[in-house]
Amino acid sequence: MKILIVDDSRAMRMIVRRHVEAARLPDLEIIEAGNGLEALDVVRANQPDLVFSDWNMPEMNGMDLLQALRAEGNQVRFGFVTSESQPHMKEKALDAGALFLIAKPFTADDFQAIIARVI
């Protein structure tokens, strides 16, 4: 399984990576991007199975990334790992096509539950 982690914070990408690796998925390949614009190119070139994206990033935020992917007809499984935890933000994410929203702070169990549900 190929998973893309998108966050402008390298430290946060490493934390998310550790939680994803803890799920012990077979044939796991993790790729990263530092913002939505970079992630758009990475998705096009690498066709990941799942995207974990921050919401707030420079150049292109996570919501814009999701909308751009859907506008291209790309239905990659997509979810947010973000501090945006208000109910209306979760609703906005789900309405745009996200499968989940993991709110910071989170645990490894949060990731394992989401991964089990979406794969």
Helices and strands as residue ranges (DSSP letters): E 2-6, H 10-21, E 29-33, H 36-46, E 50-53, H 62-71, E 77-82, H 87-96, E 100-103, H 108-118
